[in-house]
Amino acid sequence: MAQWKFAKAINENEEFKIDGINIWNHYWHCVDKKVEVKGPYEGNVYFFKEYQIESNDKTINFVAGEFIDSKVGIYLKDDLSDTKL
């Protein structure tokens, strides 16, 4: 099973592309309501949701949730984390 790796903390609606697709331009379908991830700074444990978007015959999964500072944390699977974002 692939692990989720921290990708970036962004503001809501700040452009963020996965495999060339801006996540904010698509409907986020929730596929898992409880994914355990570690915060990027202090290593705190968070339970965020896994989402799926579809565009041009591509299906992209990612984990997202809000940190205390109102930033949205984005996590990608191991196989996507090395992709140019």
C-alpha positions in Angstrom: 0.0 0.0 0.0 1.4 3.4 -1.0 2.2 5.9 1.7 0.9 9.5 1.6 3.7 12.0 1.5 3.3 15.7 2.3 3.4 17.8 -0.9 2.6 21.4 0.0 0.6 23.6 2.3 -1.5 26.1 0.2 -4.1 28.7 0.7 -7.6 27.7 -0.4 -8.0 28.2 -4.1 -4.3 28.7 -4.6 -3.3 27.0 -7.8 -2.0 23.5 -7.2 -1.4 21.1 -10.0 -1.1 17.3 -9.9 0.0 15.7 -13.1 -0.7 19.0 -14.9 -4.3 19.4 -13.5 -5.2 22.2 -11.1 -7.2 20.5 -8.3 -9.4 23.6 -7.7 -10.9 23.3 -11.2 -12.6 20.0 -10.5 -15.1 18.4 -8.2 -13.5 16.6 -5.3 -15.2 13.2 -4.8 -14.5 11.9 -1.2 -13.3 8.3 -1.3 -12.0 7.9 2.2 -13.0 10.0 5.2 -10.1 9.0 7.5 -6.6 8.9 6.3 -3.8 9.3 8.8 -1.0 11.6 7.8 1.8 13.4 9.6 2.1 17.1 9.7 5.2 18.5 7.8 6.6 20.6 10.6 6.1 19.1 14.1 5.0 15.6 12.9 1.6 15.9 14.4 -0.9 13.3 13.3 -3.9 14.5 11.3 -6.9 12.6 9.9 -7.7 14.1 6.5 -9.9 12.9 3.7 -8.8 11.3 0.5 -10.3 12.8 -2.6 -10.5 11.9 -6.3 -10.8 14.1 -9.3 -11.3 13.2 -12.9 -10.1 15.1 -16.0 -9.4 14.1 -19.6 -9.6 10.3 -18.8 -7.3 10.8 -15.8 -8.2 9.9 -12.3 -6.1 11.5 -9.6 -6.2 10.8 -5.9 -4.9 13.0 -3.1 -5.4 13.7 0.5 -6.2 17.1 1.7 -7.2 18.8 5.0 -7.0 22.1 6.8 -4.1 22.8 9.2 -4.5 25.0 12.3 -3.1 28.0 10.4 -5.9 27.7 7.8 -3.6 26.3 5.2 -4.7 23.3 3.2 -2.3 20.4 3.4 -1.9 18.3 0.3 -0.6 14.8 0.4 0.3 12.6 -2.6 1.0 8.9 -2.9 4.6 7.8 -3.2 4.2 7.2 -6.9 3.0 10.8 -7.6 5.2 12.7 -5.1 8.1 12.8 -7.5 5.9 14.1 -10.4 6.5 17.7 -11.5 3.7 19.6 -9.8 
